[in-house]
């Protein structure tokens, strides 16, 4: 896989599974290889194969929250990918909605297994929002930042949600929390994971708040 030979990688992972079918790790890595083929070639078959392998891995290791998290990401990617030209607009929309619902279920399973991982709650919220479930979307991210107050991607997402709902005061509160927390940790040595945790588009939020100033 590192050398970019995905076909050979898939073949070798399949051989490993044939020799030892009970290892969830082998199915997970095969899923990664199949999904990369989907990303590079755009063939949905690779994504479906990845989903199938992840489902097998989940059955073998039902306590690993990373597996349903990965499954959710596969279905999010399927929903965002271009659909075959043969499908009508209505068919495409129905299929994408079905994939998003499967992705929500996968992320909700991941949340049950890893309740302190805020990223799963944020991804579930994004899906709920697209599906029209605004209250569930807000609730999911509120829970994420209650569990992890320094999870700034969640606070940024909430701020934009509030602006879209004409709740400027709530958006300003989240913006101030983001600024204060970024300043608090500015001098700290941070790992890549820490940087991701504290990432927020402060300038973008400032611009959005400026465009949403109440009339004088």
N, C-alpha and C positions, 0 to 999 in steps of 0.2 A: 504493500500500500504506500509506503514512504517513497518508493521509486516511481509511483504513478501507474504501476501495472495492475489495474483493478481486476482485470479478468483473471490473472494468475492468482491474485489475492483471494478472490471468490472461490476459485478452484481449490486452493489449499485449505481455506476455512471449511469448505464442504468435505474435504478428505478428513480433516480433524473431527468433524461432527460424525462422520461415518464410523470413525474409530471409537469415539467417546461422545455419544449423543446426549449424555446427561449433564454436560457442563454448560451452564447459562452463559459463561463468558464467551464460549465459541459462537453461540448463536448471536450474542450481542455484537461481536466483532464482524461476523458475516453481515449482520444488519447494517453496520457502518459502511462496509464495502459496497453493499448493494445501494445504499442511500447515496453514496458519493457518485456512483454511476448515474443515478437519477439526476443529481445536481449537474453533472457535466454534460449528459446527453439529453436531458429533458424527457426521458422515457419513463412514464409513470409506472411501468412494470417493476422497475428497480425499487421504487418507493413502496409498492405493495409487497414485494418480497422482503424488504426491510421490516415492514410492519409485521409480516408473518413470523419472521425470525424473532422479533422482539416479543411477540405474544408467546412464543415457545419459551423464550428466556424467562418471561414473567411467570409462566407455569412452573418452571424449574426452580426459580428463586423468587417467590411471591413477596418477600420482605424487602427487596431492593427498590427503593423509591426512584432511583435513577432510571430504571427501565420504563415505567409508564411515563416518566418525564420525556424520555427520548421518543416514545411512541407518540406522545402529544405533538412533539416537534415535527415528526414525519407527516402527520395529518394536517398540520398547519401549512407545511410546505406544499402538500398536495392541493390544498384549497387555494393557495396563491398561484399555483402554476397555470400556464395557459392550457385551456381545454382543447381537445380535438375539434377541428373545424366542423366535423360532421354533427356535433352536438348543437342543439338549438340553444338560444339564450336562456330559455326557461329551464332546460335540462341542466345546463352548466350551473345555474344558480342553485338549483335543488341539490346537485351533487356536492357543490362547495359547502352548502349549509350542512349537509349530512356529515361531511368530513370534519367540519368545525365542531359539531356536536360530539363526534367520537373523540376529538382532541380534548374537549372540555372534560369528558369522562375520564380520559387518561390522566390529565393534570389533577383532577380531583382525587384520583387514586394515589397519585404521587404525593399530594398534600397530606392525605391520611397517613401515609408511610413516613413522610418527612415534614411534619407540621411546622418546623422552624426554618424551612427553606422558603424565603420570600419570592424567589423567582417563579416558582410554580404558581403562586397566587397571582402574580402580575400577569403571567401568560394566560391563566384562566380568565382573568378580568378582561384582557384584550379580546378574547373570544366572546365572552358574554356581551361585551359592548357591541361588537360587530353583529351578533345575533339579536340585538335589540333589548338585551336584559341589563339595562343601565343600573338598576338598584343592586343586582348581584355583582356587577362589575365593580361598583364603588365599594361594596361591602368586602369583596375579596382583597382589594388593595388597602383598605383601611385596616383590615386584620394584619396584612403584611407589615405595615409601618407601626402597628401597635406591638407586634412581636419583635420587630427590628427597627427601632426608631431612626437609625442611621441609614436605612435603605432608601437612598435618595432617588433612584429611578422610579420607585413607587410614589414618592412625594411629588415628583415632577409630573407623573401621569395623572395623579389626583388633581394637581393644580390646573392642568389643561382641561380635565373633565369638568371642574368647577367653572372655569371660564366659559366653556361651552354651554353650561347650564345657567349662566347669568348669576353665578354665586361668587362675585369678585372678592368679597371679604374672605371667604374660605380659601380662594386661590392665593390671595396675598399672605394668608397665614402659612400656607405650605411653602411659598416662595421664601418667606423670612426664615422658616425652619431650615430650608436648604442652605441659604447663605450662612446662617449661624453655624450649622454643623460643618460645612466646608471650611469655614474659618477656624473652627475648633481643631480640626485635624490637619490643617495646612502644613504644619511643621513636622508632622509625624513621618517616619519611614513607613511606606505602604507597599504591600505586595500588589501583584497584578489583580488578585481577587479583591483586595481592598479598594483599589482604584475603580474597579468596575462597580463596587458597592456604593461608592461615593460619587459616581458619575451623574452629572445633571447639566442640562443646557441652560445655564443661568442667564446668559444673554438673550437666548430665545424666549425665556419666560418673561424677562424684563420687557422685551418688545411686545409680547402678547398682552401683558398687563397694560402697557402704554396704549395699545390699540383699544383696550376695554375700559378706558377711564370713564367714570360717570360724568354726565354733562355738568358744567359749572353752574 
